[in-house]
Amino acid sequence: MSRHRDTLAGAPARASQRPAPKQREGREALRRPRRRLRRLTKWTLSVGLLVTALAFGAQWTLHQSFLRVQHVTFVGLRHESSSAVLAASGLASHPAMIDVNGATVKSNLSSFTWINAVTVTKHWPNTVVVSVHESVAVAVAYTAKHVLEFVDDTGRELGPAPLTENLPTLQYLHPTGPTWPYARAGKGAAYVASQLPRAFSSQVSVISENAQGDVTLQMSTPVSFILGPATNLHAKFVAIASVIAHSTLVPGDVVDVTVPDELAVTPPTTS
């Protein structure tokens, strides 16, 4: 009888040691996010290791010898030595194709006066084509040491020119010193040379500019045309072409086309 009572009395005590259903659900709810977080961490770690391995593998492959520059072709290079340009470009050292950069090649070639712009094209696995856009010589001019140089439209000297070159010769009438004037004070003469029309460009022998910026064309006839400032050139050139075509000029005539609609012809002075 007493044992039965003890059993009955102890039963509630043992039952009270088991978690209630709500407690079990709460603990399980706490465990689930932790398990998901562990699985997510393992997955992220695995993906990161895989991506890193692929990146290292790709870099290793791209820097192998069969993907290095083996052939270089220059297009449009006429005035500079191809061997000198190749050496300066940085491509002669056979860099990896993936490392070839057009801006870097252009920077490496900036010291060559004739090279104005560069376009680099890659032909995988190992060929690079460098398209060179050279400056255009529009005139010639003498340096302070009396060396004839080619000149581009900006007045920059490009390199030695032969004495027989059939381009207009620039003159700065009042040089301030031994420095090259055509990229600064005398740049109007170079600009005019770059704008000469085909109608009479072959007849222009000298383009001079004075300290005030007034430009004069001396023709091979010889007749001179005073342009004044290097502005409104189209109208001035039309006036010159009209005078050449419809007027009778004699050697030594000076035609002022500073104002194209009001031409003034000064005959040569006689002693």
C-alpha positions in Angstrom: 0.0 0.0 0.0 2.8 2.4 0.9 4.7 1.3 -2.2 1.8 2.1 -4.4 1.5 5.5 -2.8 5.2 6.1 -3.3 4.9 5.2 -7.0 2.0 7.5 -7.5 3.6 10.2 -5.5 6.9 9.9 -7.6 5.2 9.8 -11.0 4.6 13.5 -11.2 8.1 14.2 -10.1 9.6 12.2 -13.1 7.1 13.7 -15.5 8.2 17.1 -14.5 11.8 16.4 -15.5 10.9 16.0 -19.2 10.8 19.3 -21.2 7.4 20.6 -22.1 6.5 20.5 -25.8 6.8 24.2 -26.1 10.3 24.2 -24.6 11.4 21.4 -27.0 10.0 23.5 -30.0 11.9 26.5 -28.8 15.2 24.7 -28.5 14.7 23.2 -31.9 14.0 26.6 -33.3 17.3 27.8 -32.0 19.2 24.9 -33.4 17.9 25.2 -36.9 19.4 28.7 -37.7 22.7 27.5 -36.3 22.7 24.5 -38.5 21.8 26.6 -41.6 24.6 29.1 -40.7 27.1 26.2 -40.5 26.0 24.8 -43.8 26.1 28.3 -45.4 29.6 28.9 -44.0 30.9 25.6 -45.4 29.3 26.3 -48.8 30.7 29.8 -49.0 34.2 28.6 -48.0 34.1 25.8 -50.6 33.0 28.3 -53.4 35.7 30.8 -52.3 38.4 28.1 -52.5 37.1 27.0 -55.9 37.1 30.5 -57.3 40.6 31.2 -56.0 41.9 28.0 -57.5 40.3 28.9 -60.9 41.7 32.4 -60.8 45.2 31.2 -60.0 44.9 28.5 -62.7 43.7 31.1 -65.3 46.6 33.4 -64.4 49.1 30.6 -64.7 47.7 29.6 -68.1 47.6 33.1 -69.5 51.2 33.6 -68.6 52.5 30.5 -70.4 54.9 30.8 -73.3 52.2 30.0 -76.0 50.2 33.0 -74.8 53.1 35.5 -75.0 53.7 38.0 -77.7 55.6 36.2 -80.5 54.7 38.3 -83.6 54.4 42.1 -83.9 53.2 43.8 -87.0 53.4 47.6 -87.6 51.0 49.2 -90.0 51.4 52.8 -91.3 54.9 53.2 -90.1 56.9 55.1 -92.8 59.2 57.7 -91.2 60.5 55.8 -88.1 62.7 52.7 -87.9 60.6 49.7 -87.2 63.3 48.1 -85.2 63.7 51.2 -83.0 59.9 51.4 -82.6 59.7 47.7 -81.7 62.4 48.0 -79.1 60.8 51.1 -77.5 57.2 49.7 -77.5 58.0 47.1 -74.9 56.7 44.2 -77.1 60.1 42.9 -78.0 60.4 41.4 -74.5 57.5 39.0 -75.3 55.1 40.0 -72.6 52.0 38.0 -71.9 49.2 38.8 -74.3 46.9 39.6 -71.3 49.3 42.2 -70.1 49.6 44.1 -73.4 48.0 47.6 -73.0 47.4 50.1 -75.8 47.9 53.1 -73.6 51.2 51.8 -72.3 52.5 51.1 -75.9 51.4 54.6 -77.0 53.2 56.1 -74.0 56.3 54.1 -74.8 56.3 55.5 -78.4 55.6 59.2 -77.5 59.3 60.1 -78.0 59.0 59.4 -81.8 58.2 62.7 -83.4 56.4 61.3 -86.4 54.1 59.0 -84.3 50.9 60.9 -83.5 48.5 58.1 -82.4 48.7 54.3 -81.9 46.0 51.6 -82.0 46.9 48.2 -80.6 45.0 45.1 -81.7 45.5 41.6 -80.2 45.2 38.5 -82.3 45.3 35.5 -79.9 47.2 33.5 -79.1 50.4 35.4 -79.7 50.2 38.2 -82.4 49.9 42.0 -81.9 49.2 44.5 -84.7 50.2 48.1 -84.0 48.5 50.6 -86.3 50.5 53.8 -86.3 49.0 57.2 -87.3 51.8 59.4 -88.3 51.8 63.2 -88.3 51.5 64.9 -91.7 54.1 67.3 -92.8 52.5 70.5 -94.2 55.6 72.6 -94.6 59.4 72.9 -94.0 61.4 75.4 -92.0 65.0 76.0 -91.1 66.3 75.7 -87.5 68.6 78.1 -85.9 71.5 75.9 -87.1 70.1 76.2 -90.7 68.9 72.6 -90.8 65.7 72.1 -92.9 63.0 70.3 -90.9 59.5 69.0 -91.7 56.7 70.8 -89.8 53.2 69.5 -89.0 50.0 71.5 -88.7 50.7 72.5 -85.0 54.1 73.9 -85.9 56.0 71.0 -84.4 59.3 69.9 -86.0 59.2 66.3 -87.2 62.7 65.7 -88.4 65.2 66.6 -91.2 63.8 67.2 -94.7 65.7 67.1 -98.0 66.5 70.4 -99.6 64.5 69.3 -102.6 61.3 68.8 -100.7 58.3 70.4 -102.5 56.5 72.0 -99.5 56.1 75.6 -98.5 58.9 77.1 -96.4 57.9 78.8 -93.2 59.5 82.0 -92.1 59.2 84.0 -88.9 60.2 87.5 -89.8 61.1 88.8 -86.3 62.5 85.9 -84.3 63.0 86.7 -80.7 65.8 84.1 -80.2 67.3 80.9 -81.4 64.3 78.8 -80.3 61.9 77.2 -82.7 59.0 79.7 -83.2 56.5 77.8 -85.3 54.8 76.0 -82.4 54.3 79.3 -80.5 54.6 82.8 -81.9 54.8 81.7 -85.5 52.2 78.9 -85.3 49.8 80.9 -87.6 52.1 80.2 -90.6 52.0 76.4 -89.9 48.2 76.5 -89.6 47.8 78.4 -92.9 50.1 75.8 -94.5 47.8 73.0 -93.3 44.7 74.8 -94.8 46.0 75.6 -98.3 43.5 74.5 -101.0 44.7 72.3 -103.8 43.7 75.0 -106.3 47.0 76.9 -105.7 48.9 75.1 -102.9 51.6 73.9 -105.3 52.3 77.6 -106.2 53.0 78.7 -102.6 56.8 78.8 -102.0 57.0 80.7 -98.7 54.6 81.4 -95.9 55.9 84.1 -93.6 54.5 85.5 -90.3 55.5 88.7 -88.5 55.5 89.5 -84.9 52.0 90.9 -85.1 50.7 87.6 -86.4 50.1 88.8 -90.0 50.7 86.0 -92.6 51.9 86.5 -96.2 52.0 83.9 -99.0 54.8 84.3 -101.5 54.0 82.5 -104.7 56.5 81.0 -107.1 55.5 83.5 -109.8 56.7 85.6 -107.7 53.5 87.4 -106.4 52.7 87.9 -102.7 49.3 87.7 -101.0 48.9 89.4 -97.6 46.4 87.4 -95.5 46.7 89.3 -92.3 45.7 87.2 -89.3 45.2 83.5 -89.8 41.4 83.8 -89.7 38.6 83.7 -92.2 40.9 81.7 -94.4 38.2 80.2 -96.6 37.1 83.6 -97.9 40.7 84.8 -98.3 41.6 81.6 -100.3 38.5 82.1 -102.5 39.7 85.7 -103.2 43.2 84.5 -104.0 42.0 81.8 -106.4 39.8 84.3 -108.1 42.6 86.8 -108.6 44.9 84.1 -110.0 42.2 82.9 -112.4 40.9 86.3 -113.6 43.7 88.9 -113.1 46.9 89.6 -114.9 49.6 89.9 -112.3 53.3 90.7 -112.8 56.2 89.5 -110.7 56.5 91.7 -107.6 52.8 92.5 -107.3 51.5 92.4 -103.7 47.8 91.6 -103.2 46.2 92.4 -99.9 43.3 90.1 -99.1 43.1 90.9 -95.4 39.5 92.0 -96.2 38.5 89.6 -99.0 35.8 91.8 -100.5 38.2 94.8 -100.7 41.2 93.6 -102.6 44.2 95.9 -102.9 47.0 95.4 -105.4 50.3 97.1 -105.0 52.6 97.0 -108.0 56.3 96.4 -107.6 58.3 99.5 -106.9 60.6 100.7 -109.6 63.9 102.5 -108.9 
